[in-house]
Amino acid sequence: MILKTVGHKMCPIQWGQYNQLRYVEHELSNDPVAAKLILYNKVFALTEVFFDLRGQWTPAPKQRLSKIKNVSMEFYALLEQFYRDDVTIEDKLHIARKMIPVVFNNG
């Protein structure tokens, strides 16, 4: 079971999400291809966590965005921004950070 935040404290899972994004930021200058791969995988994993935290079955990737749109327009809008082609990797990292409190429902 995934724990939510209590008050202003972060659960270990949520803290881990931020920690992994810090690693991506660090790797951008060392190995940008690996950093991009990790970032995209992390955002994809956040879509799974989103449903897990709400006690819902995680839809297949093809249906996932439309289900997210029905549940959280805020998360959906962030995903739309993230996956646009004209967004820099640094901006994608910033968007991914904004997703975490939305996913954990404490934003």
WOPE-V340722 format. One record per pair of residues at least 24 apart in sequence whose C-alpha atoms are under 10 Angstrom apart, sorted by sequence separation. I is the first residue (numbers start at 1). J is the second residue. If there is no record, write none. Layout:
I&J, I&J
This chain:
75&99, 78&102, 17&42, 50&75, 74&99, 75&100, 17&43, 75&101, 75&102, 17&45, 47&75, 74&102, 75&103, 17&46, 47&76, 74&103, 72&102, 72&103, 47&79, 72&105, 44&79, 13&49, 43&79, 43&82, 43&83, 40&82, 40&83, 2&49, 4&53, 43&92, 50&99, 54&103, 2&52, 3&53, 39&89, 43&93, 46&96, 50&100, 53&103, 54&104, 1&52, 2&53, 49&100, 52&103, 53&104, 54&105, 1&53, 40&92, 43&95, 47&99, 50&102, 51&103, 53&105, 36&89, 39&92, 40&93, 43&96, 46&99, 50&103, 1&55, 35&89, 36&90, 39&93, 42&96, 43&97, 46&100, 49&103, 50&104, 48&103, 49&104, 50&105, 36&92, 40&96, 43&99, 47&103, 32&89, 36&93, 39&96, 43&100, 46&103, 35&93, 46&104, 28&89, 28&90, 25&89, 25&90, 24&90, 25&93, 24&93, 25&94, 22&93, 21&93, 21&94, 21&96, 22&97, 21&97, 18&96, 17&96, 18&97, 17&97, 18&100, 17&100, 15&100, 14&100, 14&101, 14&103, 14&104, 10&101, 13&104, 11&104, 10&104, 5&101, 10&106, 8&106, 5&104, 7&106, 4&104, 5&105, 6&106, 3&104, 4&105, 5&106, 2&104, 4&106
